[in-house]
Amino acid sequence: MVEEKDIELGAEDSKALEILVQNLNFFQFSTDDGVIGKDGDEWILEGVSWGRYHVAKRWCASASMYNPDKRGLTAFLALCKFLLNKSSLSERPMNKGHKLI
């Protein structure tokens, strides 16, 4: 891990996060969609609710050549973008100089 931060969300952002998680139906979202490759990025979301743990991972989730819309990743990407935007990381994730999301 290169960087770690704790972020406190206000009421409005907390509600927005709740809606994004519900839109994704995260705890029923499959762990993996079977799309893999030898190069690219992999996004992993982990969550715990009421003692229940779930993980979802997607390879090249935002790459247009891997059809994110056809793969049903619209809600997944919306949640990833929200979390990334709220993270206040020093640098956005990149692959070979290109922003990932």
C-alpha positions in Angstrom: 0.0 0.0 0.0 1.4 3.3 -1.0 -1.0 5.6 0.7 -3.6 5.3 3.4 -6.2 7.9 4.6 -9.2 7.9 6.8 -12.0 10.1 5.4 -15.1 11.2 7.3 -18.2 11.6 5.1 -20.8 14.2 5.9 -24.5 13.3 5.9 -25.0 14.1 2.2 -22.1 12.1 1.1 -23.0 9.2 3.4 -26.5 9.1 1.8 -25.0 9.3 -1.7 -22.7 6.3 -0.8 -25.6 4.3 0.5 -27.5 4.9 -2.7 -24.5 3.9 -4.9 -24.1 0.6 -2.9 -27.8 -0.1 -3.2 -27.8 0.7 -6.9 -25.0 -1.8 -7.4 -26.8 -4.3 -5.1 -23.3 -4.9 -3.8 -24.0 -7.9 -1.6 -25.6 -9.8 -4.5 -23.1 -8.5 -7.1 -21.0 -11.4 -8.3 -17.5 -11.6 -6.9 -15.9 -12.0 -10.4 -17.3 -11.8 -14.0 -14.7 -14.1 -15.5 -13.0 -11.4 -17.6 -9.3 -11.6 -17.2 -6.2 -10.5 -19.1 -2.4 -10.4 -19.0 -2.2 -6.6 -18.7 -4.5 -3.9 -17.3 -6.0 -2.8 -14.1 -8.1 -4.7 -11.6 -10.6 -3.0 -9.3 -11.5 -4.6 -6.0 -14.3 -3.5 -3.7 -14.7 -5.0 -0.3 -17.6 -4.5 2.1 -19.0 -5.6 5.5 -22.6 -5.1 6.6 -24.2 -6.8 9.6 -21.3 -9.1 10.0 -21.5 -10.2 6.3 -18.4 -9.8 4.1 -18.4 -9.5 0.3 -15.8 -8.7 -2.3 -16.2 -7.8 -6.0 -13.4 -7.6 -8.5 -13.4 -6.6 -12.1 -10.5 -6.5 -14.6 -10.3 -3.4 -16.8 -13.7 -2.3 -15.6 -13.5 1.1 -17.3 -11.7 0.1 -20.5 -14.1 0.6 -23.4 -12.6 -2.3 -25.4 -13.9 -4.6 -22.7 -17.5 -3.3 -22.9 -18.2 -2.1 -19.4 -21.8 -1.4 -20.3 -22.4 -4.9 -21.7 -20.7 -6.3 -18.6 -23.2 -4.4 -16.3 -20.5 -2.3 -14.8 -22.2 1.1 -14.8 -23.2 1.0 -11.1 -19.8 -0.6 -10.2 -17.9 2.2 -11.9 -20.2 4.9 -10.4 -19.3 3.6 -6.9 -15.6 3.3 -7.7 -15.5 6.9 -9.0 -17.3 8.2 -5.9 -14.9 6.5 -3.6 -11.9 7.6 -5.6 -13.2 11.2 -5.7 -13.8 11.2 -1.9 -10.5 9.6 -1.1 -8.4 12.7 -1.6 -5.4 10.6 -2.7 -2.3 12.4 -3.7 -2.4 10.9 -7.2 -5.1 9.3 -9.3 -4.5 5.6 -10.2 -2.8 5.3 -13.6 -1.7 2.6 -16.0 1.1 3.4 -18.4 0.4 7.1 -17.9 -3.4 6.9 -18.5 -6.0 7.7 -15.8 -7.9 4.5 -15.0 -11.2 6.0 -14.0 
